[in-house]
Amino acid sequence: MKITLYEFLALPDQGQYDVVFSSGDYLDIRIEESRRYVLYAVDRFFVEVEYDNDKNKIKGKRAFVQGELLDKYTGI
């Protein structure tokens, strides 16, 4: 799916989740305490989805192109 970061951010929350889960490519996972963070690639940007392990629920998401959030997955 071809979508820019700005087009993605303009979608309502449910539309953003639909894009991530239907078109995003799973890249990696990190676990910190009771939180799980899953990284997806969507076209030319990334989306990190945060889950609450104890409640098994999605807590939120963050979309980005580069920077500190991506560095957490590369070990830099």
PDB file as gemmi writes it, atoms N, CA and C in Angstrom:
CRYST1    1.000    1.000    1.000  90.00  90.00  90.00 P 1                      
ATOM      1  N   MET A   1       0.838  -1.179   0.000  1.00  0.00           N  
ATOM      2  CA  MET A   1       0.000   0.000   0.000  1.00  0.00           C  
ATOM      3  C   MET A   1       0.880   1.237   0.000  1.00  0.00           C  
ATOM      4  N   LYS A   2       0.620   2.144  -0.892  1.00  0.00           N  
ATOM      5  CA  LYS A   2       1.350   3.412  -0.958  1.00  0.00           C  
ATOM      6  C   LYS A   2       0.591   4.447  -0.146  1.00  0.00           C  
ATOM      7  N   ILE A   3       1.215   4.926   0.923  1.00  0.00           N  
ATOM      8  CA  ILE A   3       0.623   5.954   1.767  1.00  0.00           C  
ATOM      9  C   ILE A   3       1.768   6.727   2.410  1.00  0.00           C  
ATOM     10  N   THR A   4       1.624   8.020   2.492  1.00  0.00           N  
ATOM     11  CA  THR A   4       2.647   8.820   3.150  1.00  0.00           C  
ATOM     12  C   THR A   4       2.358   8.891   4.643  1.00  0.00           C  
ATOM     13  N   LEU A   5       3.335   9.311   5.390  1.00  0.00           N  
ATOM     14  CA  LEU A   5       3.150   9.473   6.823  1.00  0.00           C  
ATOM     15  C   LEU A   5       2.031  10.466   7.110  1.00  0.00           C  
ATOM     16  N   TYR A   6       1.981  11.551   6.348  1.00  0.00           N  
ATOM     17  CA  TYR A   6       0.960  12.583   6.573  1.00  0.00           C  
ATOM     18  C   TYR A   6      -0.443  12.075   6.231  1.00  0.00           C  
ATOM     19  N   GLU A   7      -0.557  11.274   5.187  1.00  0.00           N  
ATOM     20  CA  GLU A   7      -1.857  10.671   4.860  1.00  0.00           C  
ATOM     21  C   GLU A   7      -2.279   9.705   5.965  1.00  0.00           C  
ATOM     22  N   PHE A   8      -1.313   8.943   6.468  1.00  0.00           N  
ATOM     23  CA  PHE A   8      -1.588   8.004   7.559  1.00  0.00           C  
ATOM     24  C   PHE A   8      -2.080   8.746   8.793  1.00  0.00           C  
ATOM     25  N   LEU A   9      -1.381   9.816   9.158  1.00  0.00           N  
ATOM     26  CA  LEU A   9      -1.748  10.576  10.354  1.00  0.00           C  
ATOM     27  C   LEU A   9      -3.098  11.269  10.217  1.00  0.00           C  
ATOM     28  N   ALA A  10      -3.529  11.521   8.993  1.00  0.00           N  
ATOM     29  CA  ALA A  10      -4.828  12.168   8.762  1.00  0.00           C  
ATOM     30  C   ALA A  10      -5.988  11.181   8.923  1.00  0.00           C  
ATOM     31  N   LEU A  11      -5.695   9.886   8.930  1.00  0.00           N  
ATOM     32  CA  LEU A  11      -6.743   8.875   9.096  1.00  0.00           C  
ATOM     33  C   LEU A  11      -7.213   8.845  10.548  1.00  0.00           C  
ATOM     34  N   PRO A  12      -8.458   8.439  10.779  1.00  0.00           N  
ATOM     35  CA  PRO A  12      -8.902   8.216  12.160  1.00  0.00           C  
ATOM     36  C   PRO A  12      -8.134   7.029  12.755  1.00  0.00           C  
ATOM     37  N   ASP A  13      -8.144   6.912  14.076  1.00  0.00           N  
ATOM     38  CA  ASP A  13      -7.384   5.841  14.736  1.00  0.00           C  
ATOM     39  C   ASP A  13      -7.660   4.464  14.146  1.00  0.00           C  
ATOM     40  N   GLN A  14      -8.923   4.116  13.980  1.00  0.00           N  
ATOM     41  CA  GLN A  14      -9.249   2.781  13.473  1.00  0.00           C  
ATOM     42  C   GLN A  14      -8.690   2.585  12.062  1.00  0.00           C  
ATOM     43  N   GLY A  15      -8.728   3.631  11.239  1.00  0.00           N  
ATOM     44  CA  GLY A  15      -8.156   3.549   9.899  1.00  0.00           C  
ATOM     45  C   GLY A  15      -6.657   3.332   9.944  1.00  0.00           C  
ATOM     46  N   GLN A  16      -5.981   3.973  10.907  1.00  0.00           N  
ATOM     47  CA  GLN A  16      -4.541   3.781  11.057  1.00  0.00           C  
ATOM     48  C   GLN A  16      -4.231   2.332  11.450  1.00  0.00           C  
ATOM     49  N   TYR A  17      -4.993   1.802  12.410  1.00  0.00           N  
ATOM     50  CA  TYR A  17      -4.770   0.402  12.808  1.00  0.00           C  
ATOM     51  C   TYR A  17      -5.047  -0.541  11.641  1.00  0.00           C  
ATOM     52  N   ASP A  18      -6.081  -0.246  10.848  1.00  0.00           N  
ATOM     53  CA  ASP A  18      -6.387  -1.089   9.687  1.00  0.00           C  
ATOM     54  C   ASP A  18      -5.207  -1.127   8.721  1.00  0.00           C  
ATOM     55  N   VAL A  19      -4.600   0.031   8.468  1.00  0.00           N  
ATOM     56  CA  VAL A  19      -3.447   0.104   7.564  1.00  0.00           C  
ATOM     57  C   VAL A  19      -2.284  -0.704   8.136  1.00  0.00           C  
ATOM     58  N   VAL A  20      -1.978  -0.499   9.411  1.00  0.00           N  
ATOM     59  CA  VAL A  20      -0.844  -1.191  10.028  1.00  0.00           C  
ATOM     60  C   VAL A  20      -1.034  -2.703   9.982  1.00  0.00           C  
ATOM     61  N   PHE A  21      -2.200  -3.175  10.400  1.00  0.00           N  
ATOM     62  CA  PHE A  21      -2.400  -4.622  10.511  1.00  0.00           C  
ATOM     63  C   PHE A  21      -2.678  -5.303   9.185  1.00  0.00           C  
ATOM     64  N   SER A  22      -3.136  -4.557   8.175  1.00  0.00           N  
ATOM     65  CA  SER A  22      -3.391  -5.197   6.877  1.00  0.00           C  
ATOM     66  C   SER A  22      -2.248  -5.002   5.888  1.00  0.00           C  
ATOM     67  N   SER A  23      -1.526  -3.885   5.990  1.00  0.00           N  
ATOM     68  CA  SER A  23      -0.483  -3.592   5.005  1.00  0.00           C  
ATOM     69  C   SER A  23       0.916  -3.462   5.597  1.00  0.00           C  
ATOM     70  N   GLY A  24       1.005  -3.333   6.909  1.00  0.00           N  
ATOM     71  CA  GLY A  24       2.314  -3.161   7.533  1.00  0.00           C  
ATOM     72  C   GLY A  24       3.087  -4.470   7.571  1.00  0.00           C  
ATOM     73  N   ASP A  25       4.390  -4.349   7.508  1.00  0.00           N  
ATOM     74  CA  ASP A  25       5.281  -5.510   7.604  1.00  0.00           C  
ATOM     75  C   ASP A  25       5.870  -5.548   9.011  1.00  0.00           C  
ATOM     76  N   TYR A  26       5.647  -6.646   9.711  1.00  0.00           N  
ATOM     77  CA  TYR A  26       6.214  -6.828  11.048  1.00  0.00           C  
ATOM     78  C   TYR A  26       7.737  -6.818  10.950  1.00  0.00           C  
ATOM     79  N   LEU A  27       8.380  -6.041  11.837  1.00  0.00           N  
ATOM     80  CA  LEU A  27       9.838  -5.986  11.834  1.00  0.00           C  
ATOM     81  C   LEU A  27      10.464  -6.525  13.109  1.00  0.00           C  
ATOM     82  N   ASP A  28       9.917  -6.120  14.267  1.00  0.00           N  
ATOM     83  CA  ASP A  28      10.589  -6.485  15.517  1.00  0.00           C  
ATOM     84  C   ASP A  28       9.644  -6.280  16.696  1.00  0.00           C  
ATOM     85  N   ILE A  29      10.073  -6.794  17.838  1.00  0.00           N  
ATOM     86  CA  ILE A  29       9.315  -6.631  19.076  1.00  0.00           C  
ATOM     87  C   ILE A  29      10.283  -6.335  20.213  1.00  0.00           C  
ATOM     88  N   ARG A  30       9.854  -5.481  21.144  1.00  0.00           N  
ATOM     89  CA  ARG A  30      10.605  -5.217  22.376  1.00  0.00           C  
ATOM     90  C   ARG A  30       9.646  -5.402  23.542  1.00  0.00           C  
ATOM     91  N   ILE A  31      10.183  -5.890  24.647  1.00  0.00           N  
ATOM     92  CA  ILE A  31       9.360  -6.058  25.840  1.00  0.00           C  
ATOM     93  C   ILE A  31      10.029  -5.316  26.980  1.00  0.00           C  
ATOM     94  N   GLU A  32       9.251  -4.461  27.642  1.00  0.00           N  
ATOM     95  CA  GLU A  32       9.711  -3.704  28.802  1.00  0.00           C  
ATOM     96  C   GLU A  32       8.656  -3.826  29.888  1.00  0.00           C  
ATOM     97  N   GLU A  33       9.028  -4.473  30.979  1.00  0.00           N  
ATOM     98  CA  GLU A  33       8.116  -4.689  32.106  1.00  0.00           C  
ATOM     99  C   GLU A  33       6.802  -5.295  31.617  1.00  0.00           C  
ATOM    100  N   SER A  34       5.684  -4.615  31.810  1.00  0.00           N  
ATOM    101  CA  SER A  34       4.392  -5.178  31.397  1.00  0.00           C  
ATOM    102  C   SER A  34       3.932  -4.636  30.051  1.00  0.00           C  
ATOM    103  N   ARG A  35       4.837  -4.045  29.288  1.00  0.00           N  
ATOM    104  CA  ARG A  35       4.510  -3.488  27.975  1.00  0.00           C  
ATOM    105  C   ARG A  35       5.252  -4.238  26.883  1.00  0.00           C  
ATOM    106  N   ARG A  36       4.581  -4.345  25.754  1.00  0.00           N  
ATOM    107  CA  ARG A  36       5.168  -4.967  24.562  1.00  0.00           C  
ATOM    108  C   ARG A  36       5.057  -3.946  23.440  1.00  0.00           C  
ATOM    109  N   TYR A  37       6.130  -3.735  22.705  1.00  0.00           N  
ATOM    110  CA  TYR A  37       6.165  -2.780  21.603  1.00  0.00           C  
ATOM    111  C   TYR A  37       6.487  -3.546  20.323  1.00  0.00           C  
ATOM    112  N   VAL A  38       5.613  -3.406  19.331  1.00  0.00           N  
ATOM    113  CA  VAL A  38       5.801  -4.123  18.074  1.00  0.00           C  
ATOM    114  C   VAL A  38       6.012  -3.093  16.970  1.00  0.00           C  
ATOM    115  N   LEU A  39       7.075  -3.284  16.204  1.00  0.00           N  
ATOM    116  CA  LEU A  39       7.440  -2.343  15.146  1.00  0.00           C  
ATOM    117  C   LEU A  39       7.009  -2.885  13.786  1.00  0.00           C  
ATOM    118  N   TYR A  40       6.322  -2.036  13.033  1.00  0.00           N  
ATOM    119  CA  TYR A  40       5.868  -2.358  11.680  1.00  0.00           C  
ATOM    120  C   TYR A  40       6.429  -1.321  10.706  1.00  0.00           C  
ATOM    121  N   ALA A  41       6.701  -1.753   9.482  1.00  0.00           N  
ATOM    122  CA  ALA A  41       7.060  -0.846   8.398  1.00  0.00           C  
ATOM    123  C   ALA A  41       5.826  -0.694   7.510  1.00  0.00           C  
ATOM    124  N   VAL A  42       5.469   0.550   7.245  1.00  0.00           N  
ATOM    125  CA  VAL A  42       4.336   0.852   6.359  1.00  0.00           C  
ATOM    126  C   VAL A  42       4.872   1.790   5.295  1.00  0.00           C  
ATOM    127  N   ASP A  43       4.979   1.305   4.087  1.00  0.00           N  
ATOM    128  CA  ASP A  43       5.540   2.071   2.973  1.00  0.00           C  
ATOM    129  C   ASP A  43       6.892   2.655   3.375  1.00  0.00           C  
ATOM    130  N   ARG A  44       7.004   3.967   3.588  1.00  0.00           N  
ATOM    131  CA  ARG A  44       8.300   4.590   3.892  1.00  0.00           C  
ATOM    132  C   ARG A  44       8.385   5.165   5.302  1.00  0.00           C  
ATOM    133  N   PHE A  45       7.623   4.594   6.223  1.00  0.00           N  
ATOM    134  CA  PHE A  45       7.694   5.020   7.623  1.00  0.00           C  
ATOM    135  C   PHE A  45       7.417   3.820   8.522  1.00  0.00           C  
ATOM    136  N   PHE A  46       7.555   4.036   9.804  1.00  0.00           N  
ATOM    137  CA  PHE A  46       7.394   2.977  10.791  1.00  0.00           C  
ATOM    138  C   PHE A  46       6.256   3.310  11.738  1.00  0.00           C  
ATOM    139  N   VAL A  47       5.651   2.269  12.288  1.00  0.00           N  
ATOM    140  CA  VAL A  47       4.621   2.438  13.311  1.00  0.00           C  
ATOM    141  C   VAL A  47       4.943   1.476  14.440  1.00  0.00           C  
ATOM    142  N   GLU A  48       5.009   2.020  15.648  1.00  0.00           N  
ATOM    143  CA  GLU A  48       5.208   1.213  16.839  1.00  0.00           C  
ATOM    144  C   GLU A  48       3.867   1.099  17.549  1.00  0.00           C  
ATOM    145  N   VAL A  49       3.412  -0.121  17.773  1.00  0.00           N  
ATOM    146  CA  VAL A  49       2.153  -0.370  18.478  1.00  0.00           C  
ATOM    147  C   VAL A  49       2.509  -0.863  19.874  1.00  0.00           C  
ATOM    148  N   GLU A  50       1.925  -0.215  20.880  1.00  0.00           N  
ATOM    149  CA  GLU A  50       2.181  -0.565  22.272  1.00  0.00           C  
ATOM    150  C   GLU A  50       1.029  -1.399  22.826  1.00  0.00           C  
ATOM    151  N   TYR A  51       1.374  -2.509  23.455  1.00  0.00           N  
ATOM    152  CA  TYR A  51       0.390  -3.408  24.055  1.00  0.00           C  
ATOM    153  C   TYR A  51       0.615  -3.488  25.563  1.00  0.00           C  
ATOM    154  N   ASP A  52      -0.446  -3.615  26.316  1.00  0.00           N  
ATOM    155  CA  ASP A  52      -0.385  -3.895  27.744  1.00  0.00           C  
ATOM    156  C   ASP A  52      -0.452  -5.416  27.888  1.00  0.00           C  
ATOM    157  N   ASN A  53       0.645  -6.028  28.319  1.00  0.00           N  
ATOM    158  CA  ASN A  53       0.698  -7.489  28.425  1.00  0.00           C  
ATOM    159  C   ASN A  53      -0.296  -8.025  29.450  1.00  0.00           C  
ATOM    160  N   ASP A  54      -0.454  -7.322  30.569  1.00  0.00           N  
ATOM    161  CA  ASP A  54      -1.334  -7.807  31.634  1.00  0.00           C  
ATOM    162  C   ASP A  54      -2.799  -7.852  31.188  1.00  0.00           C  
ATOM    163  N   LYS A  55      -3.213  -6.840  30.437  1.00  0.00           N  
ATOM    164  CA  LYS A  55      -4.611  -6.764  29.989  1.00  0.00           C  
ATOM    165  C   LYS A  55      -4.801  -7.260  28.569  1.00  0.00           C  
ATOM    166  N   ASN A  56      -3.678  -7.547  27.884  1.00  0.00           N  
ATOM    167  CA  ASN A  56      -3.704  -8.002  26.489  1.00  0.00           C  
ATOM    168  C   ASN A  56      -4.516  -7.041  25.617  1.00  0.00           C  
ATOM    169  N   LYS A  57      -4.201  -5.743  25.764  1.00  0.00           N  
ATOM    170  CA  LYS A  57      -4.906  -4.707  25.001  1.00  0.00           C  
ATOM    171  C   LYS A  57      -3.908  -3.746  24.384  1.00  0.00           C  
ATOM    172  N   ILE A  58      -4.312  -3.166  23.276  1.00  0.00           N  
ATOM    173  CA  ILE A  58      -3.504  -2.131  22.634  1.00  0.00           C  
ATOM    174  C   ILE A  58      -3.612  -0.857  23.454  1.00  0.00           C  
ATOM    175  N   LYS A  59      -2.476  -0.255  23.758  1.00  0.00           N  
ATOM    176  CA  LYS A  59      -2.444   0.979  24.526  1.00  0.00           C  
ATOM    177  C   LYS A  59      -2.274   2.203  23.639  1.00  0.00           C  
ATOM    178  N   GLY A  60      -1.693   2.033  22.461  1.00  0.00           N  
ATOM    179  CA  GLY A  60      -1.479   3.177  21.578  1.00  0.00           C  
ATOM    180  C   GLY A  60      -0.532   2.849  20.449  1.00  0.00           C  
ATOM    181  N   LYS A  61      -0.212   3.874  19.670  1.00  0.00           N  
ATOM    182  CA  LYS A  61       0.699   3.711  18.535  1.00  0.00           C  
ATOM    183  C   LYS A  61       1.429   5.014  18.284  1.00  0.00           C  
ATOM    184  N   ARG A  62       2.566   4.908  17.654  1.00  0.00           N  
ATOM    185  CA  ARG A  62       3.347   6.074  17.270  1.00  0.00           C  
ATOM    186  C   ARG A  62       3.915   5.828  15.879  1.00  0.00           C  
ATOM    187  N   ALA A  63       3.775   6.807  15.022  1.00  0.00           N  
ATOM    188  CA  ALA A  63       4.313   6.716  13.655  1.00  0.00           C  
ATOM    189  C   ALA A  63       5.508   7.655  13.542  1.00  0.00           C  
ATOM    190  N   PHE A  64       6.541   7.211  12.828  1.00  0.00           N  
ATOM    191  CA  PHE A  64       7.757   8.010  12.707  1.00  0.00           C  
ATOM    192  C   PHE A  64       8.562   7.533  11.510  1.00  0.00           C  
ATOM    193  N   VAL A  65       9.540   8.344  11.128  1.00  0.00           N  
ATOM    194  CA  VAL A  65      10.405   8.006  10.003  1.00  0.00           C  
ATOM    195  C   VAL A  65      11.776   7.560  10.496  1.00  0.00           C  
ATOM    196  N   GLN A  66      12.290   8.242  11.501  1.00  0.00           N  
ATOM    197  CA  GLN A  66      13.615   7.940  12.030  1.00  0.00           C  
ATOM    198  C   GLN A  66      13.714   8.488  13.436  1.00  0.00           C  
ATOM    199  N   GLY A  67      14.862   8.318  14.050  1.00  0.00           N  
ATOM    200  CA  GLY A  67      15.087   8.936  15.340  1.00  0.00           C  
ATOM    201  C   GLY A  67      15.171   7.965  16.493  1.00  0.00           C  
ATOM    202  N   GLU A  68      14.954   8.511  17.674  1.00  0.00           N  
ATOM    203  CA  GLU A  68      15.135   7.783  18.924  1.00  0.00           C  
ATOM    204  C   GLU A  68      14.269   6.524  19.017  1.00  0.00           C  
ATOM    205  N   LEU A  69      13.035   6.596  18.560  1.00  0.00           N  
ATOM    206  CA  LEU A  69      12.171   5.414  18.620  1.00  0.00           C  
ATOM    207  C   LEU A  69      12.727   4.269  17.785  1.00  0.00           C  
ATOM    208  N   LEU A  70      13.222   4.569  16.613  1.00  0.00           N  
ATOM    209  CA  LEU A  70      13.800   3.530  15.748  1.00  0.00           C  
ATOM    210  C   LEU A  70      15.092   2.995  16.340  1.00  0.00           C  
ATOM    211  N   ASP A  71      15.868   3.867  16.978  1.00  0.00           N  
ATOM    212  CA  ASP A  71      17.140   3.453  17.577  1.00  0.00           C  
ATOM    213  C   ASP A  71      16.941   2.360  18.631  1.00  0.00           C  
ATOM    214  N   LYS A  72      15.800   2.343  19.303  1.00  0.00           N  
ATOM    215  CA  LYS A  72      15.541   1.322  20.326  1.00  0.00           C  
ATOM    216  C   LYS A  72      15.516  -0.079  19.718  1.00  0.00           C  
ATOM    217  N   TYR A  73      15.255  -0.183  18.452  1.00  0.00           N  
ATOM    218  CA  TYR A  73      15.188  -1.487  17.778  1.00  0.00           C  
ATOM    219  C   TYR A  73      16.510  -1.862  17.119  1.00  0.00           C  
ATOM    220  N   THR A  74      17.380  -0.901  16.921  1.00  0.00           N  
ATOM    221  CA  THR A  74      18.641  -1.183  16.239  1.00  0.00           C  
ATOM    222  C   THR A  74      19.785  -1.415  17.209  1.00  0.00           C  
ATOM    223  N   GLY A  75      19.574  -1.122  18.494  1.00  0.00           N  
ATOM    224  CA  GLY A  75      20.619  -1.302  19.487  1.00  0.00           C  
ATOM    225  C   GLY A  75      21.632  -0.184  19.502  1.00  0.00           C  
ATOM    226  N   ILE A  76      21.312   0.921  18.858  1.00  0.00           N  
ATOM    227  CA  ILE A  76      22.247   2.066  18.822  1.00  0.00           C  
ATOM    228  C   ILE A  76      22.100   2.870  20.079  1.00  0.00           C  
TER     229      ILE A  76                                                      
END                                                                             
